[in-house]
Amino acid sequence: MNTRLIAARVLSRVLQDGQSLTTALDCPSFTFDSSKDKAFVQAISYGVCRQYHRLDFILSQLLDKPLKDAEIKALALVGLYQLSFMRVKSHAAVSETVSAIPKKKQWAKGLLNALLRRYLREQETLEAQANQHHLAAVSHPDWLIQRVEHDWAEHAAQIFHENNQQPPLVLRVNLARTSREAYLQRLAEQNITGVAVDFCPTAIVLDKPVGVELLPEFAAGWVSVQDTAAQLAASLLDVQAGQRVLDLCAAPGGKTAHILESQPQLKEVVAVDIEANRMQRVNENCLRLQLSPTLIVGDAAHPASWWDGQLFERILVDAPCSALGVIRRHPDIKLLRRPEDVVVLQDLQRNILNAAWSMLASGGVLVYATCSVLKQENEQQIHDFLADHSDATELLINADWGIAATHGRQILTGTAAMDGFYYARLGKQ
């Protein structure tokens, strides 16, 4: 099957059917002749999602009336993305995209050929028009633009820009197996270069992404892939030998594993996630790292069905959230997330926080984390929690990363190459 047609069908599944980009790309009916073809389809699919609002605006300028056929519209976006953002020769981008039109839709050949060629003729004017159109210029949905500009007026332009960039590949070195300096040397021997993150002792940001199969001793558990921001959770928990630790909403297990790596003398680490298939990923990751947490498939908001009644000294609430801080890794979030989702998630976060608090021992520490940049999911959530719980005290995070919020600490997307993240620490009296 033509790679451009596969990309268009992937995008149709996202735009029309509401599938995640990951799910759409994993469709078994899409077969590839080579890994190069698969990478090409992935690059186009991710790229169109990143630049969808810009490309859709340009497409609207090229059409007299909207395209009703979702597949042909997706092919038009695929063509425009190649011409605007990829190093594909323009004649090849046009001819290959037009030839990708299925036989039963030959009526669209002339239309698609004409609009792509017109774009080439008027590219400078069309791109200038897009730059003057606020939604197209930053390529985000209107509701999200308004929310980010409201919460982070001075930083909104940075957030929008960083959301549209390809993210770095970041490694977490397992310090129980090797030192970061030694692992950087191992990488250099494989001609893989990266830099150590000064405020996070386990993090290495690679200069260029590589497949995990190329990482020295990956299979042996020396290193994992995890964004620097996510690596900060373990140190904020400050786990001590002999403690019981609870990791709620734990999948895919990166933070669970890091907790165990950072303190091998814990009494127990219990990892809970509501989805069995996601918990399987936690199991696979921990097996590779030779770690043995207690894994439970259960609802974090309703622990009665799975909790044994024993209190925990440390709890990590890795709360379900809008994930607006990881848009650069999952650009389909811009297309799939709705403002009403945030309200539902806020209620869920509140319920999980309350449930977690009931399982925390006196003198214990709870770390609340999201990968969102919205204040209502972050500092507002903690403000409300503290108002409702007289036995809760905020434990200040003194750090040289992120921004001190009213409560907790916010990392904005792209700062020090990190994903957007939020952390707050709470102590129980």
ZINORHU-V590736 format. One record per backbone hydrogen bond with DSSP energy under -1.0 kcal/mol. CO is the residue of the C=O (numbers start at 1). NH is the residue of the N-H. E is the energy in kcal/mol with one decimal. If there is no record, write none. Layout:
co->CO nh->NH e->E
co->CO nh->NH e->E
This chain:
co->2 nh->6 e->-2.1
co->3 nh->7 e->-2.4
co->4 nh->8 e->-2.2
co->5 nh->9 e->-2.3
co->6 nh->10 e->-2.6
co->7 nh->11 e->-2.5
co->8 nh->12 e->-2.2
co->9 nh->13 e->-1.8
co->10 nh->14 e->-1.5
co->11 nh->15 e->-3.4
co->12 nh->16 e->-2.8
co->12 nh->17 e->-1.1
co->13 nh->19 e->-2.3
co->20 nh->24 e->-2.5
co->21 nh->25 e->-2.5
co->22 nh->26 e->-1.4
co->24 nh->27 e->-1.1
co->27 nh->30 e->-1.8
co->34 nh->38 e->-1.8
co->35 nh->39 e->-2.4
co->36 nh->40 e->-2.0
co->37 nh->41 e->-2.3
co->38 nh->42 e->-2.3
co->39 nh->43 e->-2.5
co->40 nh->44 e->-2.2
co->41 nh->45 e->-2.7
co->42 nh->46 e->-2.7
co->43 nh->47 e->-2.2
co->44 nh->48 e->-3.0
co->45 nh->49 e->-1.8
co->46 nh->50 e->-2.4
co->47 nh->51 e->-2.4
co->51 nh->55 e->-3.0
co->52 nh->56 e->-3.3
co->53 nh->57 e->-1.3
co->54 nh->58 e->-2.2
co->55 nh->59 e->-2.8
co->56 nh->60 e->-2.0
co->57 nh->61 e->-1.4
co->58 nh->62 e->-1.0
co->69 nh->73 e->-2.4
co->70 nh->74 e->-2.3
co->71 nh->75 e->-2.1
co->72 nh->76 e->-2.2
co->73 nh->77 e->-2.2
co->74 nh->78 e->-2.3
co->75 nh->79 e->-2.4
co->76 nh->80 e->-2.6
co->77 nh->81 e->-2.5
co->78 nh->82 e->-1.9
co->79 nh->83 e->-2.1
co->80 nh->84 e->-2.2
co->81 nh->85 e->-3.0
co->82 nh->86 e->-1.1
co->89 nh->93 e->-2.6
co->90 nh->94 e->-2.4
co->91 nh->95 e->-2.4
co->92 nh->96 e->-2.6
co->93 nh->97 e->-1.5
co->94 nh->98 e->-2.5
co->95 nh->99 e->-2.3
co->98 nh->101 e->-1.5
co->102 nh->105 e->-2.0
co->103 nh->106 e->-1.1
co->105 nh->108 e->-2.1
co->106 nh->109 e->-1.6
co->108 nh->112 e->-2.9
co->109 nh->113 e->-2.6
co->110 nh->114 e->-2.3
co->111 nh->115 e->-2.5
co->112 nh->116 e->-2.2
co->113 nh->117 e->-2.0
co->114 nh->118 e->-2.2
co->115 nh->119 e->-1.9
co->116 nh->120 e->-1.7
co->117 nh->121 e->-1.8
co->118 nh->122 e->-2.4
co->122 nh->126 e->-2.8
co->123 nh->127 e->-2.7
co->124 nh->128 e->-1.8
co->125 nh->129 e->-2.2
co->126 nh->130 e->-2.1
co->127 nh->131 e->-2.0
co->128 nh->132 e->-1.1
co->133 nh->137 e->-3.3
co->134 nh->138 e->-1.7
co->135 nh->139 e->-1.2
co->135 nh->140 e->-1.1
co->141 nh->145 e->-2.2
co->142 nh->146 e->-2.3
co->143 nh->147 e->-2.0
co->144 nh->148 e->-2.6
co->145 nh->149 e->-2.5
co->146 nh->150 e->-1.9
co->147 nh->151 e->-2.5
co->148 nh->152 e->-3.2
co->152 nh->155 e->-1.0
co->152 nh->156 e->-1.4
co->155 nh->159 e->-2.3
co->156 nh->160 e->-2.7
co->157 nh->161 e->-2.3
co->158 nh->162 e->-2.9
co->159 nh->163 e->-2.4
co->162 nh->165 e->-1.7
co->169 nh->206 e->-2.6
co->170 nh->226 e->-1.9
co->171 nh->204 e->-1.9
co->172 nh->224 e->-1.9
co->173 nh->175 e->-1.2
co->174 nh->177 e->-2.3
co->174 nh->178 e->-1.9
co->179 nh->183 e->-2.0
co->180 nh->184 e->-2.5
co->181 nh->185 e->-1.7
co->182 nh->186 e->-1.9
co->183 nh->187 e->-2.5
co->184 nh->188 e->-2.3
co->185 nh->189 e->-1.9
co->187 nh->190 e->-1.1
co->187 nh->192 e->-2.5
co->188 nh->191 e->-1.8
co->193 nh->207 e->-2.8
co->195 nh->205 e->-2.7
co->197 nh->200 e->-1.2
co->200 nh->203 e->-1.5
co->202 nh->173 e->-2.9
co->203 nh->197 e->-2.0
co->204 nh->171 e->-3.0
co->205 nh->195 e->-2.4
co->211 nh->214 e->-2.1
co->212 nh->215 e->-1.4
co->215 nh->218 e->-1.7
co->217 nh->222 e->-2.2
co->218 nh->221 e->-1.8
co->222 nh->174 e->-2.8
co->224 nh->172 e->-3.2
co->227 nh->231 e->-1.4
co->229 nh->232 e->-1.0
co->230 nh->233 e->-1.1
co->232 nh->236 e->-1.6
co->233 nh->237 e->-1.6
co->234 nh->238 e->-1.1
co->240 nh->243 e->-1.8
co->243 nh->267 e->-1.5
co->243 nh->268 e->-1.4
co->244 nh->313 e->-1.6
co->244 nh->314 e->-1.5
co->245 nh->270 e->-3.1
co->246 nh->316 e->-3.1
co->247 nh->272 e->-2.6
co->248 nh->318 e->-1.7
co->250 nh->253 e->-2.1
co->253 nh->257 e->-2.5
co->254 nh->258 e->-2.1
co->255 nh->259 e->-2.4
co->256 nh->260 e->-1.8
co->257 nh->261 e->-2.6
co->258 nh->262 e->-2.3
co->259 nh->263 e->-1.2
co->265 nh->242 e->-2.5
co->268 nh->245 e->-2.8
co->269 nh->294 e->-3.2
co->270 nh->247 e->-3.1
co->271 nh->296 e->-2.7
co->272 nh->249 e->-1.1
co->272 nh->250 e->-2.4
co->273 nh->298 e->-1.6
co->275 nh->279 e->-2.1
co->276 nh->280 e->-1.5
co->278 nh->282 e->-1.3
co->279 nh->283 e->-2.2
co->280 nh->284 e->-2.3
co->281 nh->285 e->-2.6
co->282 nh->286 e->-2.4
co->283 nh->287 e->-2.3
co->284 nh->288 e->-2.0
co->285 nh->289 e->-1.5
co->286 nh->291 e->-2.9
co->287 nh->290 e->-1.0
co->294 nh->271 e->-3.1
co->296 nh->273 e->-1.9
co->299 nh->302 e->-1.4
co->303 nh->306 e->-1.9
co->303 nh->307 e->-3.4
co->312 nh->361 e->-3.1
co->313 nh->365 e->-2.1
co->314 nh->246 e->-2.4
co->315 nh->367 e->-2.7
co->316 nh->248 e->-2.9
co->317 nh->319 e->-1.6
co->317 nh->369 e->-2.8
co->323 nh->326 e->-1.6
co->325 nh->420 e->-2.7
co->326 nh->330 e->-1.9
co->330 nh->333 e->-2.3
co->331 nh->334 e->-1.3
co->332 nh->336 e->-2.1
co->333 nh->337 e->-2.5
co->338 nh->341 e->-1.3
co->340 nh->344 e->-1.6
co->341 nh->345 e->-2.6
co->342 nh->346 e->-2.3
co->343 nh->347 e->-1.7
co->344 nh->348 e->-1.9
co->345 nh->349 e->-3.0
co->346 nh->350 e->-2.2
co->347 nh->351 e->-2.2
co->348 nh->352 e->-2.5
co->349 nh->353 e->-2.6
co->350 nh->354 e->-2.3
co->351 nh->355 e->-2.2
co->352 nh->356 e->-2.9
co->353 nh->357 e->-2.3
co->354 nh->358 e->-1.3
co->356 nh->359 e->-1.4
co->357 nh->360 e->-1.2
co->359 nh->312 e->-2.6
co->361 nh->364 e->-2.1
co->364 nh->428 e->-2.1
co->365 nh->315 e->-2.1
co->366 nh->426 e->-3.0
co->367 nh->317 e->-3.1
co->368 nh->424 e->-1.9
co->369 nh->319 e->-1.5
co->370 nh->422 e->-2.4
co->371 nh->325 e->-2.8
co->374 nh->377 e->-1.0
co->375 nh->380 e->-2.7
co->378 nh->382 e->-2.0
co->379 nh->383 e->-2.4
co->380 nh->384 e->-2.3
co->381 nh->385 e->-2.0
co->382 nh->386 e->-2.7
co->383 nh->387 e->-1.7
co->384 nh->388 e->-1.3
co->385 nh->389 e->-1.1
co->389 nh->392 e->-1.6
co->391 nh->429 e->-2.6
co->393 nh->427 e->-3.4
co->403 nh->410 e->-2.8
co->408 nh->405 e->-2.2
co->409 nh->423 e->-2.3
co->410 nh->403 e->-3.1
co->411 nh->421 e->-1.7
co->412 nh->415 e->-2.3
co->414 nh->417 e->-2.0
co->415 nh->418 e->-2.0
co->418 nh->414 e->-3.5
co->421 nh->411 e->-3.7
co->422 nh->370 e->-1.6
co->423 nh->409 e->-3.0
co->424 nh->368 e->-2.8
co->425 nh->395 e->-2.9
co->426 nh->366 e->-2.9
co->427 nh->393 e->-2.4
co->428 nh->363 e->-2.9
